Every structure is written in C-alpha cells, then in structure tokens.
Amino acid sequence: MGQSPSADVYFGYDLGEFDNAPDWVDEHGDWEHELALRLGWTPIPFPDDYPTRPPAGPNTWNMPRAERDAANEEYLRRVDEYKRTSTAYEAYQANTAELERLRAEADVPVFLDRYGSLGGEPGWSVCVAASGQSAPAWGSKPLRPLVELPEWRGQLARFIELLGLDVGVAEPGWHLNCSYG
C-alpha cells in the first residue's frame, strides 16, 4: 500500500475482491488485451531480432564521452535501419495499429479498475469513464453532480458481456472508493 490517500467516485459496479473473476484475470489481468482479443484482434509479439544496446558494464561510464556518443549513434542507426527494412517489425506495427483501430471502433467508454486493498487483496470496479471523479492526495475537491446519463447502463452491459464478467444480480450505481494508493 502507498502513502497517499485516494478517493474516487464513479458510476458502475463494485466487484470487491472479484472472487468470481474470469480465468483471463488470473492469466494476464489485462482487460484491454482481453477486450481486444474478444473483438477479433490476434496479437503479434514484438520481434525477437530488434536491435539491442550493448550491455552496460562497469567501464561504460569510464569511456570517453565521444566513444559513448558514437556507440549510441551506431545503435540508433541500427534501430532506424531495422525499422525501415524489417518485415517482422512492419507486421508488429500494423498489428498495433489494428489494436488501436479495434479499440476506437468498439467505443467502449468503460474500464475495469483495481483499488486499495481489502485484507491484502485489491478491490475491483467496473467504471463508466465519463463518470469518474478523483480527489487529490490531500485536500478537497468539489464534485460534479452525480447524474446518471441514459447511455451508461447500456455501455456497462456491453462491457460486461464482452469480457464475460459476472456481476450477479447487482445493479450499477454510484460508488466512492477510498484507500491508500
């Protein structure tokens, strides 16, 4: 746990410790990745042959600055050439662009978030992004009116369906999560 208090208000669901989480939460926990997969994205891994910097050793900083700069220039040249000529890198970049296109096209303005700690396990929430309000680490902040927009319940329902989340019979509502973050 951190040292700064955190307070967040949002419209959605408080899942608590998320005991009935789908398997993908334990596998990789990345809801954005899972959402993209469910929207039809097939990930392509970052190329193995991407140029790497030579390992820094104890004598690296003892090198004359001109040598260090020359080594860095050579590395940047190799990276630039790789990016221009590698079909693997081109495929990776196209795959990343496809991921961004799918996310934009899906237009799901809802997110899955972790907060605080409940006896050692973080709590989880499903939040409508437009409803979120956060207070600063210390102090006070006026809140916008807590008004539910008509489209929010449909956005939440679509997000929950897409990710296979189980919220039981709970209805969405306004929540205030306070913790140290």
HUMOQUI-V66873 format. One record per residue. RES is the residue in three letters. OMEGA is omega in whole degrees, -180 to 180 (none if undefined). Layout:
res,omega
RES,OMEGA
RES,OMEGA
//
This chain:
res,omega
MET,-179
GLY,-177
GLN,-176
SER,177
PRO,179
SER,176
ALA,-179
ASP,175
VAL,179
TYR,173
PHE,180
GLY,-178
TYR,170
ASP,-177
LEU,-179
GLY,-179
GLU,173
PHE,-178
ASP,-178
ASN,-179
ALA,176
PRO,-178
ASP,-176
TRP,179
VAL,178
ASP,-177
GLU,-178
HIS,173
GLY,-176
ASP,-176
TRP,179
GLU,177
HIS,-179
GLU,179
LEU,179
ALA,178
LEU,-178
ARG,176
LEU,176
GLY,-180
TRP,174
THR,-175
PRO,172
ILE,-178
PRO,176
PHE,-176
PRO,179
ASP,-173
ASP,177
TYR,-178
PRO,178
THR,175
ARG,173
PRO,-179
PRO,177
ALA,179
GLY,-178
PRO,-178
ASN,-177
THR,-177
TRP,175
ASN,179
MET,174
PRO,-176
ARG,-179
ALA,178
GLU,178
ARG,180
ASP,180
ALA,179
ALA,178
ASN,177
GLU,179
GLU,178
TYR,-180
LEU,176
ARG,179
ARG,179
VAL,-180
ASP,179
GLU,179
TYR,-179
LYS,-179
ARG,-170
THR,-174
SER,175
THR,178
ALA,179
TYR,178
GLU,178
ALA,178
TYR,180
GLN,178
ALA,178
ASN,177
THR,178
ALA,178
GLU,177
LEU,180
GLU,178
ARG,179
LEU,179
ARG,-179
ALA,-179
GLU,-179
ALA,178
ASP,178
VAL,-176
PRO,-179
VAL,178
PHE,176
LEU,-174
ASP,174
ARG,178
TYR,170
GLY,-178
SER,176
LEU,-179
GLY,178
GLY,179
GLU,178
PRO,172
GLY,180
TRP,176
SER,172
VAL,-170
CYS,169
VAL,-174
ALA,-177
ALA,-178
SER,-172
GLY,175
GLN,-179
SER,176
ALA,177
PRO,-178
ALA,177
TRP,176
GLY,-173
SER,178
LYS,177
PRO,179
LEU,169
ARG,177
PRO,-179
LEU,-177
VAL,179
GLU,176
LEU,-174
PRO,-175
GLU,-173
TRP,-178
ARG,177
GLY,178
GLN,178
LEU,-179
ALA,180
ARG,-180
PHE,-179
ILE,178
GLU,-179
LEU,-176
LEU,179
GLY,-180
LEU,178
ASP,177
VAL,180
GLY,-179
VAL,-178
ALA,173
GLU,177
PRO,179
GLY,179
TRP,-179
HIS,172
LEU,177
ASN,178
CYS,-180
SER,170
TYR,-177
GLY,none
//
